[in-house]
């Protein structure tokens, strides 16, 4: 029986942190601050501009200057978002295993379409990706379940034959709310606030190479 495997993008399929961190450090440079090491910025990468500006500038959305820094961050990131971004080791082989088994896979990300789609193409994921749902595709973004429900509907699957894999607590919250099985990508960015073991995912893996047996177990394939 076929099934749908949905992935988050940043921190799950692709290591986008180097380019996101570079854009965050540009914001520090603009206000006269020294750049931060990528290892400091990395855990905030799944939260996009909101998380990275929090780390880089200690700035939250209620700050009066937040919006101007957010806009500039996105401009800087768009200008250099595929410099050091790579698929995580093992991702091409995992996607081949999924396709070889006759399963369908897709991507659900909170990244805006104008940023996500070019990267999906540049990384060679577009030809086999059955569905791409971005942060502006539906009226709500994760942790709301709507993006996952939309992806399953577009791909022609029920939620009982769909699973979602991500590296942020919002991914697992969205999967649970959508009635999908979930796998926490513990090798990803995972965020600084909630330890991965508290997310209540169905399974957690610490490397991409651990993923395929867990997917098969969760889908009973």
N, C-alpha and C positions, 0 to 999 in steps of 0.2 A: 504494500500500500504506500502510495507516495505521500509526501509531506512537505511542509514549508519551513525552512530554517532562515530566520531573520537575524541580521547582525546590526549592532551599532557600528559606527564608522571610526571616529577618533578614539584611539586607545583600545580598540577591539580588532578591527581589520588593519588599520593603518596607524603607524607611529607618526602622528602629525605634530607631536610636542616640540621638536626642534624649531620648526617654522613658527609655531604659535608663540613659543618663548622668545624668539627673535623679535617678533612684533611687539610683545609685551615690553621687552627691554628697550625698544625704540621709544616707548612712551616714557620710560624712566630717563632716557637720555634727553628727551625734549624738556624735562623739568630739572635737568642738571644732576641726576642721580646716576651712580655707577650701575652697570648691568648686574643682574642676579645670575647665579649659576643655573643651568637648565634643570638640575636636580631639585632646586627649590621651587621652580615654576611648574615642573612636570605634573605634580599631583592635581593641579588646578586646571589642566588642559581640557578635560572633558566638560568643564563648565563654561568654556568659551570665553568671550570678552568679560562677562560678569566675574568669573572666577579668576581670570588672569589679571584683571585690573585690581581686584581685591588684593591679590598677592603682590603685584608690582608697585601699586601706588597706595595701598591701604584705602581703597576707595570703593564704596558701595553705591548702588543705584540711587540712593537718596541724597548723595552728594551733589551740590549745585553744579559742579564741573564734570560730573560723571559722563553725561551724554556727549560732550565734545571730545572727551578722551575715548569713549567707545567708538565713535565715528572714525576718529583718526586711527585707532587700533585696527579696525576692520579695513581701512584703506591700505595701511601698511602691510597687513596680512595678505590681502588680495594681491598686492604687487609682488609678493615673494612667498607664495604659499606652497610651492612645489620645488623648493631648493633642496631640503634634506628630508622631506617626507618619504617614507618607504612603507611597504607592507611589512607586517611583523613576520619574522621567520616562521615558516610552516604554513602561512596562509594560502599560498597558491596550491600546495599539496592538499590542504584541507578542502578547498573548494573543488578540486578535482575529485576527491573522494566522495563528496556530496553529490556531484553531478553523475559520477560513475554509478552510484547507487540508485540513480533515478529520482533523487530528491531535487526540489526547487529551492533556490536561495535568493535573498534580497537584502536590502539595506534600509534601515529606518534610523535617521539621524536628526538631531536638533539643529544641525548646521544648515544655514540658508542655502537654497538651491543654487544661487549664483556662485557660491563657494564650493559646495559639495559636488555638483555635477562635473565641473572641469577636473577635479581631482579623481573622481571615479573613472573618468575617461583616461586621464594621464597614467593611472596605475593599472590600466588594462582590465578593469572590472566590469565595464559597461556591456560587453557582448553577452555574457552569461548571467548577468544580474537581472532577475525577472521583474523586480519592482524596486524603485528608489523613492522613498518618502522622506522629505526634508522638513526642516523646522517650519517652513512657510507653506507646506503642501495642504495642511488641514488647519482648522480653526484653533486647534490646541497643539501644544508640543508636549513631549514627555516631561513629567511622569503621567500625564493624562493618557488613557489607553487609546484615544482616537487614532493617532498615527499608526499604531500596530493593527488596529481593526481595519483601517483603510488599506494597509498593505496586504493583509490577508484577503480582503475582498477583491482587490485589484489582481492578485495572483490566483484567485479562484480556490481558496482554501478556507475551511472552518478553523476556528481557534483551537479546536480539539486536535487538529493535525498541524499545529503551528507552534514553534518555539522561538524564543528571543534570547539573544546573547549580547551582553553588554558589560561595560566596566565602570558603571556608575550606579548608585543606589536608585536613581530615577528610572534606569532601564528595568530593574527588577520590579519596582513599584508598578511601572506601566504594564509589564508582562502579567503580573498577578492580577491587576485590574482588568486586563483584557481576557483573562482566563487561559493564558498560554503557559506552557512550561518555560522555565528560565534557567539560564546558565550564567553565572557571574564570571567574567574574564578577570581573574585575580592578578594577571600579569600586566593589566592596563594601568590607567592613571588612578582610578578608584577614589580619588578625592581625599581631602585631609580630615574630614569630619566624622565619617561613619565607617568603622572597620568592616571589611567585606563579609566577615562571618555573621554580622548582624543584619544583613540584607534580606534574609529569608529566601534566598534563591534555592531552586531545586537541587542545583549542583554548583560547585565552584571548581575552576581549573586554574592552575598556576602557570600554564604555558599553552601555546596554540597546539602543540603536539599531543597534549592530553585530551583535546576537544573531541575528536572523532568518536572514540569509544563511548564518551558521555552522551553525545548526540544520538548515537544508535540506541543506547540504553533508554534514553528519555523518550524516544519515538518508537521503541520496540521494533526496530528494523533489523 
